[in-house]
Amino acid sequence: MKLPTDKVNQLRAFYDGRSVCVTGGAGFIGGHLCDALLSLGATISVIDDLSNSTLEHLSGLIELEPERVRFFHGSVLDDDALARAVKGFQTASECCKTVFHLAALGSVPQSVRDPQRTWSVNATGTLRVLEAARTGGNPRSINKSGAKAERVVSISSSSVFGNHPQMPKTEDQLLQPVSPYAASKAAGEHLAASYAACYGISTVSLRFFNVFGPRQSAESTYAAVIPAMTKRLLDGEAPLIFGDGEQTRDFTFVSNAVLAMLMAGATTNQLTGQALNIGAGQRISVNQLATTLAKLCEREGVRPIYEPERAADVKHSYADTSLARQLIGYEPVTSLESGLAETVEWFKRMMAGRGGG
């Protein structure tokens, strides 16, 4: 994953030598963020409970830079583990300057099956992260002058919009979450804004629109549509589509998401709890996606298998990213077509290396 040279130079000036904490840093998006932060010279503290990820990638980063990457095995619901992670490599009186909060249960269907756990991890977990950032990981000695961390970049989701008919989605639309997952993400946004208002900590919530890319898991029952389809096609199976396939999505390559997080962490513009859309600015139907992936996988002509529509699935999603451009300078750097091609090539290499496909 490559970022534009001008952006890299700009971001390196900010992150070089900076201490950061990444919750959920062993996951798909978190791992890519850690790659970028390491290349920019940051010192990284990661906390992850490994419930939806492994240490396979992160352990390689630790071996490469043991003095700059530290891992804490634990949940964001574990105050002690979270406090240690927010401290990171810092002294007793300091903590990480920037916190990237990605830890979450990220599946709408899973949230329908287990709403209580989804709420605990996503909503209560966000509260715990904000509190750890506010207190510098030491709630008994709160800095009365304000927050110990300078900024929290929290990851939200386009699902908070629900089925609002307006397209593209703009941040001033009324939120209409239709799943426990979406409701938990909306709550996290409000918590981040409230911490900015009450405690003076700089916060921002990034509403990701269907992020995809290399290293995204295709194995889970709740696997996202692109890795799930790609694996089935490379295995010689027909892709599964839930519903009629005419639902549309703004699929966003992971390099765009990583750039948005880095820009949000580094901007000098005032961030006081705003929620920003982060997408690619284009949308296609799931049927079109299946056709495109079949061509890239050299399985043209394979007809999808249609299953009943899943509960709480949103029909259409498409991001207006003009506010993110204004506040953090975000512009997509990888198109859908390029991102899909890179993702399929990664799956081909991965499956060939494991004797699959």
Secondary structure, DSSP 8 states (H G I E B T S, - for coil): ----HHHHHHHHHHHTT-EEEEETTTSHHHHHHHHHHHHTT-EEEEEE--SS--SHHHHHHHHH-TTTEEEEES-TT-HHHHHHHHHTT--TT---SEEEE--S---HHHHHH-HHHHHIIIIIHHHHHHHHHHHTT-GGG--TTS-SSSEEEEEEEGGGGTT---SSB-TTS-----SHHHHHHHHHHHHHHHHHHHH--EEEEEEE-SEE-TT----STT--HHHHHHHHHHTT---EEESSS--EE--EEHHHHHHHHHHHHH--S--EEEEEEE--S--EEHHHHHHHHHHHTT-TT---EEE---TT--SB--B--HHHHHHH-----S-HHHHHHHHHHHHHHHHHHTT--
